Amino acid sequence: MRGRMRFFTLLIAAVLCFSCTGALAEFSPRYGQLSAGGNAALEISGKLESLNRVGSQSLEIVNGWLEGLALRASAGQNAGAEIKRNGETLISAFVERQSGYTLTAFQPSGSVYLTDPAKPDALRLITGRDVALPDLSILPALYTGAVPGLYAALEKYVTPKNVKEATSVKNASASAAYVNYLFADGKLNEAWPDVLEAILPCLKEALREQPGWYAELETVLSALEFSGECRFKRLLDKEGKDMGLQFTGKAEKDGDKRKVTLFGGWTPDKGGYVSLNLAGIGSKNSLKANWSVKVTAKKNSATLAMDGSLERALNGKTTAYTLSASLKNALSEESERWTGKITYAATENKEKNVWTLTPDLTFDENGLEGDIGVQRKTGSKVTLKAKVHARLTNTPEEERPAAQSAKDLRGLTEEKARVAVLSELAPLTGAVASLTADLPEKEKTLLLHELRTDEWMNGASVPVPDTAD
């Protein structure tokens, strides 16, 4: 039954990934104004142009099924997603975060749950993971917030040394000098509790809308044990202000020992780069990740370039993901026009899928709206082509269920809380299955015959890749 949740969960994840507000606000003044309002919602609908193994007759059936179907989602402190058919909500999940609780409401059951804000919300209890990926645009603010406490903690144990030496940072201004903090012979272990005390509150605040990700990072960081020489380089710009960090050293968790290199820097209104390399020591396990953003703004135009990659080898299995985006914004007093190309590639189980998005969107006083071309390539073969219509607008805050009507799961263990919300799977998956219930039996038989399997509806769930090495 959990397999049927794949469709809904992945759609939520895909939409909520667009929460990279920092770079987009610099790229688009109108987007910055809209996101500042706090009640933005994205609605998408689509039509297939071609699909692997599906003929013209079945394609017509699928598009008839898709007609009137839309996904609506919002992100932020109050986040939610719903599948609508002909304007009526078919299935939805809404998460509201308050200081003393997190409220999660589901449709069609109408059930409402309260969970501890420091623990997984009810949606995560069902899916097993936060459906939204961390917003990497938080990194500059996270670093700035953590700087005073981080370096004060380090200076309790070592004497910093100023070094005048230039360091290049992709997309950012070069660092003119750095402050060196050197720990010999595993001495960083003595300072690490103070380091965690300084940085974890900043990390928790940055990920307050994604407590699941914070919990995983806290667990990993708290379990690290260092060895050999470890070094922090506090990168400074030409005015002597903080602009980035480099860390090198050896760290071990649960017997898995890695050589760690963390490097990153950022210049406001220009761009930056961050990379993490965890190379196995005594094993072939490894993780390499990097992310870069460059914003170029002129009087009547702006460009946004983003690139990222993740390569992981763990216990003989390898996966690789890359993302590349190049967007142009033509600016005028009346509107903005976004065009460009976004490419996402995933290699899993030695199979490579490449998704290419080509947006053509207009942003005016009514919001952002337009079409996005979608193509999927598996190996060397194009296996899907579609056209997606997207609309991003400011919407009035909707009335939500009162906390008094909710089932209070605070105080329960995570296992017991999960058991309490698993009853939501039946109505949720039933609603998803009902999407095809009104298809005539002849059309349904033809569709399943061409697909040769019902895996497209009922396949195993596909979790977000676990990168917490």
C-alpha positions, 0 to 999 in steps of 0.5 A: 500500500505504501507503494501507491504513495510514491506518486503523491510523495514525489510530486510534493518533493518536486514542487517543494524543492523550488524553495531556493528563495535566496538566489531567486529573490536576487534573480527576480524582484517580483519573486522576492516581493511575492515570497516575502508575502508568505502565502505563495502557492504553486499550481501545476497541470500537464499534458503528455506529448509522448510516452514510452510504450504508449500508442496514440490511442492510449496517449489520448486516454491518459491525457483525458485522465489528466485533464482537470487534474492539478497539483497545488502546493505551498512551502514555508512555515505552513506548507501543504500539497493537494491533488485537485480534480476539476477544482475539487480537492481529492487528496491533501496534506497540510503542515503548520509549525508553531512553537509548541506543536506541529499540526498536520491535517489530511484529506479525504479523512479530515484527520488532524494530528499534533506532534512535537515540533522537534520530532517528525510531523505526521506526514513524515511519519508516513513517508519516512522522510521530510519530503522537501529537500534542504534549501541550500540558499540558507548556507550563507546566512547559516554560516554568518550566524554560526561564525561568532560562536564557532570561532570563539569555541575554537579559540578556547583550544588553539591560537589562531594565526593570520595568513595573507594568502589569496584563495579562489572561490567559484562565482564569488570574489577571491578571499584575500586572507584567512585565519588558520585554526590547527588541531594536531593529533585528534585534539579537535575531539576536545573542542568538538562539544563546544563547537556543537554547542555553538553551531547546532542552534543556528542549524536548528533555526535554519532548518526549523521547517524541516526538523527531520533533516536537522535531527539526522544532521545532529545525530551524525555530527554528534557521533563524529570522532576525529583523528590526526591533523584537523584544520579550519581556515576562516576565509576573509574578503579584502575588507577582512570580513567573513566570506567562507570556510575550509575544513580538512581532517579525518573523521569516523562514525560507526567504524566508517572512517573518512577524509573530510574536505569542506569548502565554501564561500559566498559574495552577496549579489554575485554568487558562491560555491560549496563542496563536501568530499568524504573519501573512505579510508580503508574502504571504497565508500565515498561521497562527493557533493558540490553546489554553485550559484551565480547571479548576474543583474543588469538594468533590463535583465538578470541571469541565474546559473546553478550547478550541483552534483552528488556522487555516492559509493556505499558498500559497493553500490553507487549513485550519481545525481547532477543538476544544471540550471540556466535561467534568463529574466527579461525585466520591464516595469510591467512584467518579467519573462523567465526562459532557460533550461534546467537539466537533472540527471540521476544514475541508479542501478546503472541506469541513467535518466535525464530530465530536461525542463524548458520554462517560458514563464511570465511574471506580472501583477497576477503572479508567475504563469506559463508553460514548461516543456518536460523531457525524460531520456533513459539511456539514449532514448527519449521516453517521455515528452510533456507540457506542464502549465505552472502558476505561482500566486499569492493566495489568502491564508486558508482556514485550517482545523483548530488544534483542539480538534487534533489527535495529540501524539506529543509524548508518544515514542516515534514508533507509537506515533507512526502506528497512530497515523498509519491509518491515513494510508487507506484513505490516501491510497484509496483516493489515488487509486480512484483517479483511474476508477472512472476509466472504462474497462476497455480503455484501462485494459488497453492502457495496462496492456501497452504498459505491460505492468501496473508498476506505473501506479503501484510500484515500490516507494522511492525514497529521497536518497540518504546522503547522511554519511 
